[in-house]
Amino acid sequence: MKNITLAIDETVLEEVRVYAARRKTSVNGLVREFLRSIAEQEDRSARARRRLRDLMDGSTLVAGPLTWSRDELHDR
């Protein structure tokens, strides 16, 4: 595991320490969990985009010509 150094306002740090203590964790634990969740979300998003591309590439849909106008579609 790598260490990082953060610069943070003292007031913010005090508030975060209280927040962490109420949750029975540390500031380090909060930061670690936050960064892990960001990385996990990015990974899920990338997988979803790849899956969507695969579905589009494998689609056999052939759309015919438009036989209606926008006004007809909306009964204008």
mmCIF file of the C-alpha atoms, coordinates in Angstrom:
data_MODEL
# 
_entry.id   MODEL 
# 
loop_
_atom_site.group_PDB 
_atom_site.id 
_atom_site.type_symbol 
_atom_site.label_atom_id 
_atom_site.label_alt_id 
_atom_site.label_comp_id 
_atom_site.label_asym_id 
_atom_site.label_entity_id 
_atom_site.label_seq_id 
_atom_site.pdbx_PDB_ins_code 
_atom_site.Cartn_x 
_atom_site.Cartn_y 
_atom_site.Cartn_z 
_atom_site.occupancy 
_atom_site.B_iso_or_equiv 
_atom_site.pdbx_formal_charge 
_atom_site.auth_seq_id 
_atom_site.auth_comp_id 
_atom_site.auth_asym_id 
_atom_site.auth_atom_id 
_atom_site.pdbx_PDB_model_num 
ATOM 1  C CA . MET A 1 1  ? 0.000   0.000  0.000   1.00 0.00 ? 1  MET A CA 1 
ATOM 2  C CA . LYS A 1 2  ? 1.301   3.472  -0.900  1.00 0.00 ? 2  LYS A CA 1 
ATOM 3  C CA . ASN A 1 3  ? 1.214   6.538  1.332   1.00 0.00 ? 3  ASN A CA 1 
ATOM 4  C CA . ILE A 1 4  ? 0.111   9.966  0.120   1.00 0.00 ? 4  ILE A CA 1 
ATOM 5  C CA . THR A 1 5  ? 0.326   13.402 1.684   1.00 0.00 ? 5  THR A CA 1 
ATOM 6  C CA . LEU A 1 6  ? -2.614  15.801 1.628   1.00 0.00 ? 6  LEU A CA 1 
ATOM 7  C CA . ALA A 1 7  ? -2.776  19.492 2.445   1.00 0.00 ? 7  ALA A CA 1 
ATOM 8  C CA . ILE A 1 8  ? -6.080  20.331 4.120   1.00 0.00 ? 8  ILE A CA 1 
ATOM 9  C CA . ASP A 1 9  ? -7.506  23.250 6.028   1.00 0.00 ? 9  ASP A CA 1 
ATOM 10 C CA . GLU A 1 10 ? -7.343  22.734 9.829   1.00 0.00 ? 10 GLU A CA 1 
ATOM 11 C CA . THR A 1 11 ? -11.036 23.480 10.280  1.00 0.00 ? 11 THR A CA 1 
ATOM 12 C CA . VAL A 1 12 ? -12.006 20.938 7.651   1.00 0.00 ? 12 VAL A CA 1 
ATOM 13 C CA . LEU A 1 13 ? -9.671  18.366 9.180   1.00 0.00 ? 13 LEU A CA 1 
ATOM 14 C CA . GLU A 1 14 ? -11.208 18.799 12.624  1.00 0.00 ? 14 GLU A CA 1 
ATOM 15 C CA . GLU A 1 15 ? -14.715 18.369 11.226  1.00 0.00 ? 15 GLU A CA 1 
ATOM 16 C CA . VAL A 1 16 ? -13.666 15.289 9.285   1.00 0.00 ? 16 VAL A CA 1 
ATOM 17 C CA . ARG A 1 17 ? -12.026 13.781 12.386  1.00 0.00 ? 17 ARG A CA 1 
ATOM 18 C CA . VAL A 1 18 ? -15.315 14.150 14.253  1.00 0.00 ? 18 VAL A CA 1 
ATOM 19 C CA . TYR A 1 19 ? -17.203 12.671 11.299  1.00 0.00 ? 19 TYR A CA 1 
ATOM 20 C CA . ALA A 1 20 ? -14.790 9.719  11.163  1.00 0.00 ? 20 ALA A CA 1 
ATOM 21 C CA . ALA A 1 21 ? -14.964 9.132  14.914  1.00 0.00 ? 21 ALA A CA 1 
ATOM 22 C CA . ARG A 1 22 ? -18.767 8.983  14.808  1.00 0.00 ? 22 ARG A CA 1 
ATOM 23 C CA . ARG A 1 23 ? -18.418 6.250  12.211  1.00 0.00 ? 23 ARG A CA 1 
ATOM 24 C CA . LYS A 1 24 ? -15.745 4.416  14.189  1.00 0.00 ? 24 LYS A CA 1 
ATOM 25 C CA . THR A 1 25 ? -13.107 4.890  11.503  1.00 0.00 ? 25 THR A CA 1 
ATOM 26 C CA . SER A 1 26 ? -10.185 7.210  10.782  1.00 0.00 ? 26 SER A CA 1 
ATOM 27 C CA . VAL A 1 27 ? -9.678  10.051 8.336   1.00 0.00 ? 27 VAL A CA 1 
ATOM 28 C CA . ASN A 1 28 ? -7.300  7.733  6.510   1.00 0.00 ? 28 ASN A CA 1 
ATOM 29 C CA . GLY A 1 29 ? -10.028 5.082  6.356   1.00 0.00 ? 29 GLY A CA 1 
ATOM 30 C CA . LEU A 1 30 ? -12.528 7.598  4.978   1.00 0.00 ? 30 LEU A CA 1 
ATOM 31 C CA . VAL A 1 31 ? -10.119 8.776  2.272   1.00 0.00 ? 31 VAL A CA 1 
ATOM 32 C CA . ARG A 1 32 ? -9.157  5.199  1.363   1.00 0.00 ? 32 ARG A CA 1 
ATOM 33 C CA . GLU A 1 33 ? -12.829 4.174  1.037   1.00 0.00 ? 33 GLU A CA 1 
ATOM 34 C CA . PHE A 1 34 ? -13.698 7.285  -0.967  1.00 0.00 ? 34 PHE A CA 1 
ATOM 35 C CA . LEU A 1 35 ? -10.849 6.733  -3.431  1.00 0.00 ? 35 LEU A CA 1 
ATOM 36 C CA . ARG A 1 36 ? -11.700 3.027  -3.729  1.00 0.00 ? 36 ARG A CA 1 
ATOM 37 C CA . SER A 1 37 ? -15.327 3.863  -4.522  1.00 0.00 ? 37 SER A CA 1 
ATOM 38 C CA . ILE A 1 38 ? -14.272 6.361  -7.217  1.00 0.00 ? 38 ILE A CA 1 
ATOM 39 C CA . ALA A 1 39 ? -12.019 3.769  -8.856  1.00 0.00 ? 39 ALA A CA 1 
ATOM 40 C CA . GLU A 1 40 ? -14.744 1.111  -8.628  1.00 0.00 ? 40 GLU A CA 1 
ATOM 41 C CA . GLN A 1 41 ? -17.369 3.425  -10.144 1.00 0.00 ? 41 GLN A CA 1 
ATOM 42 C CA . GLU A 1 42 ? -15.052 4.326  -13.019 1.00 0.00 ? 42 GLU A CA 1 
ATOM 43 C CA . ASP A 1 43 ? -14.438 0.625  -13.643 1.00 0.00 ? 43 ASP A CA 1 
ATOM 44 C CA . ARG A 1 44 ? -18.191 -0.130 -13.661 1.00 0.00 ? 44 ARG A CA 1 
ATOM 45 C CA . SER A 1 45 ? -18.818 2.770  -16.040 1.00 0.00 ? 45 SER A CA 1 
ATOM 46 C CA . ALA A 1 46 ? -16.086 1.600  -18.405 1.00 0.00 ? 46 ALA A CA 1 
ATOM 47 C CA . ARG A 1 47 ? -17.487 -1.960 -18.395 1.00 0.00 ? 47 ARG A CA 1 
ATOM 48 C CA . ALA A 1 48 ? -20.995 -0.658 -19.085 1.00 0.00 ? 48 ALA A CA 1 
ATOM 49 C CA . ARG A 1 49 ? -19.752 1.466  -22.010 1.00 0.00 ? 49 ARG A CA 1 
ATOM 50 C CA . ARG A 1 50 ? -17.892 -1.541 -23.449 1.00 0.00 ? 50 ARG A CA 1 
ATOM 51 C CA . ARG A 1 51 ? -20.984 -3.737 -23.076 1.00 0.00 ? 51 ARG A CA 1 
ATOM 52 C CA . LEU A 1 52 ? -23.169 -1.129 -24.761 1.00 0.00 ? 52 LEU A CA 1 
ATOM 53 C CA . ARG A 1 53 ? -20.692 -0.863 -27.656 1.00 0.00 ? 53 ARG A CA 1 
ATOM 54 C CA . ASP A 1 54 ? -20.650 -4.666 -27.985 1.00 0.00 ? 54 ASP A CA 1 
ATOM 55 C CA . LEU A 1 55 ? -24.461 -4.739 -28.075 1.00 0.00 ? 55 LEU A CA 1 
ATOM 56 C CA . MET A 1 56 ? -24.580 -1.996 -30.711 1.00 0.00 ? 56 MET A CA 1 
ATOM 57 C CA . ASP A 1 57 ? -21.919 -3.702 -32.818 1.00 0.00 ? 57 ASP A CA 1 
ATOM 58 C CA . GLY A 1 58 ? -23.812 -7.005 -32.641 1.00 0.00 ? 58 GLY A CA 1 
ATOM 59 C CA . SER A 1 59 ? -27.223 -5.519 -33.393 1.00 0.00 ? 59 SER A CA 1 
ATOM 60 C CA . THR A 1 60 ? -28.973 -6.700 -36.529 1.00 0.00 ? 60 THR A CA 1 
ATOM 61 C CA . LEU A 1 61 ? -31.597 -3.947 -36.523 1.00 0.00 ? 61 LEU A CA 1 
ATOM 62 C CA . VAL A 1 62 ? -32.247 -2.442 -39.920 1.00 0.00 ? 62 VAL A CA 1 
ATOM 63 C CA . ALA A 1 63 ? -34.424 0.664  -39.749 1.00 0.00 ? 63 ALA A CA 1 
ATOM 64 C CA . GLY A 1 64 ? -36.576 1.479  -42.734 1.00 0.00 ? 64 GLY A CA 1 
ATOM 65 C CA . PRO A 1 65 ? -37.298 4.915  -44.128 1.00 0.00 ? 65 PRO A CA 1 
ATOM 66 C CA . LEU A 1 66 ? -39.294 7.445  -42.133 1.00 0.00 ? 66 LEU A CA 1 
ATOM 67 C CA . THR A 1 67 ? -42.889 7.354  -43.285 1.00 0.00 ? 67 THR A CA 1 
ATOM 68 C CA . TRP A 1 68 ? -44.206 10.075 -40.975 1.00 0.00 ? 68 TRP A CA 1 
ATOM 69 C CA . SER A 1 69 ? -43.448 13.693 -40.200 1.00 0.00 ? 69 SER A CA 1 
ATOM 70 C CA . ARG A 1 70 ? -42.876 15.199 -36.794 1.00 0.00 ? 70 ARG A CA 1 
ATOM 71 C CA . ASP A 1 71 ? -46.177 17.061 -37.018 1.00 0.00 ? 71 ASP A CA 1 
ATOM 72 C CA . GLU A 1 72 ? -48.050 13.863 -37.908 1.00 0.00 ? 72 GLU A CA 1 
ATOM 73 C CA . LEU A 1 73 ? -46.416 12.045 -35.028 1.00 0.00 ? 73 LEU A CA 1 
ATOM 74 C CA . HIS A 1 74 ? -47.555 14.711 -32.564 1.00 0.00 ? 74 HIS A CA 1 
ATOM 75 C CA . ASP A 1 75 ? -51.021 15.304 -34.158 1.00 0.00 ? 75 ASP A CA 1 
ATOM 76 C CA . ARG A 1 76 ? -50.307 18.935 -34.916 1.00 0.00 ? 76 ARG A CA 1 
# 
